[in-house]
């Protein structure tokens, strides 16, 4: 399967998503799923979209 992103960009995206997931998990545990964690999926999509278009 061909790469969708160059290795450095893929590694950066992976790191960003890991931080987002960790933060969303912590936020949801403390403030509930309707707190700031509720925006997690939207933010993840934005990160992936930005990386795929070269804007991330």
LOTORGU-720399 format. One line per field, with one value per residue: residue number from 1; x, y, z of N, C-alpha, C in turn. Coordinates in pm, whole numbers. Example, Ala and Ser with C-alpha at 12.3 -4.5 7.8 and 13.67 -1.06 7.14 Angstrom:
BEGIN
i	1|2
n.px	1319|1285
n.py	-569|-225
n.pz	780|708
ca.px	1230|1367
ca.py	-450|-106
ca.pz	780|714
c.px	1320|1290
c.py	-330|3
c.pz	780|787
***
This chain:
BEGIN
i	1|2|3|4|5|6|7|8|9|10|11|12|13|14|15|16|17|18|19|20|21|22|23|24|25|26|27|28|29|30|31|32|33|34|35|36|37|38|39|40|41|42|43|44|45|46|47|48|49|50|51|52|53|54|55|56
n.px	85|65|221|34|119|438|704|805|590|381|466|460|186|86|188|54|-211|-198|-151|-386|-580|-502|-541|-816|-920|-840|-972|-1241|-1265|-1244|-1425|-1642|-1816|-1940|-1795|-1498|-1383|-1568|-1526|-1325|-1334|-1394|-1169|-967|-1035|-987|-708|-616|-715|-579|-314|-325|-367|-143|-129|-68
n.py	-117|219|504|757|986|1150|1000|1171|1352|1178|1071|1302|1362|1133|1173|1409|1321|1131|1291|1440|1235|1137|1368|1409|1178|1212|1453|1377|1190|1352|1568|1470|1333|1535|1760|1948|1735|1650|1773|1631|1438|1602|1771|1580|1499|1741|1763|1539|1601|1843|1750|1579|1754|1902|2116|2094
n.pz	0|-87|67|226|337|371|562|782|814|869|1112|1269|1259|1386|1644|1716|1713|1916|2142|2138|2178|2431|2585|2546|2661|2930|2988|2950|3155|3378|3340|3211|2920|2777|2807|2722|2580|2399|2158|2043|1824|1604|1607|1559|1299|1168|1204|1056|801|751|748|527|319|321|491|753
ca.px	0|148|207|-47|199|578|730|808|455|302|509|407|41|67|213|-55|-331|-177|-173|-530|-652|-471|-609|-961|-948|-827|-1080|-1368|-1266|-1261|-1536|-1751|-1807|-1996|-1701|-1409|-1353|-1669|-1473|-1211|-1348|-1384|-1028|-891|-1061|-916|-566|-593|-741|-468|-195|-346|-361|-15|-143|-54
ca.py	0|340|599|876|1098|1117|949|1273|1406|1072|1065|1422|1343|1033|1238|1503|1244|1069|1396|1470|1124|1136|1483|1386|1074|1274|1550|1305|1128|1456|1660|1401|1331|1656|1870|1976|1613|1632|1826|1549|1380|1713|1812|1474|1510|1859|1730|1447|1676|1937|1674|1524|1862|1970|2237|2060
ca.pz	0|-91|179|201|387|391|698|888|834|933|1252|1336|1274|1490|1773|1743|1746|2047|2243|2137|2239|2573|2645|2543|2761|3062|3002|2966|3287|3480|3315|3143|2774|2716|2829|2609|2505|2295|2032|2001|1690|1508|1604|1493|1155|1120|1197|944|679|732|709|393|220|335|572|893
c.px	90|120|120|27|345|602|735|669|366|338|456|258|11|87|102|-182|-318|-201|-321|-609|-627|-543|-760|-1000|-945|-940|-1214|-1377|-1294|-1391|-1655|-1743|-1864|-1907|-1617|-1378|-1452|-1621|-1362|-1220|-1333|-1238|-942|-911|-988|-766|-535|-612|-626|-342|-207|-335|-231|-22|-120|84
c.py	124|429|716|1002|1056|1078|1058|1331|1304|1061|1185|1409|1241|1091|1332|1429|1177|1169|1429|1360|1120|1251|1464|1282|1134|1372|1481|1241|1230|1534|1596|1416|1455|1778|1893|1854|1591|1682|1739|1493|1488|1758|1708|1479|1629|1832|1642|1521|1773|1865|1623|1630|1942|2097|2210|2043
c.pz	0|30|136|244|391|538|805|918|903|1080|1330|1359|1383|1629|1812|1783|1882|2160|2253|2208|2390|2645|2651|2648|2901|3087|3026|3105|3397|3464|3248|2992|2706|2738|2704|2522|2391|2159|1975|1861|1583|1495|1534|1342|1096|1106|1077|811|649|689|566|285|229|416|720|942
***
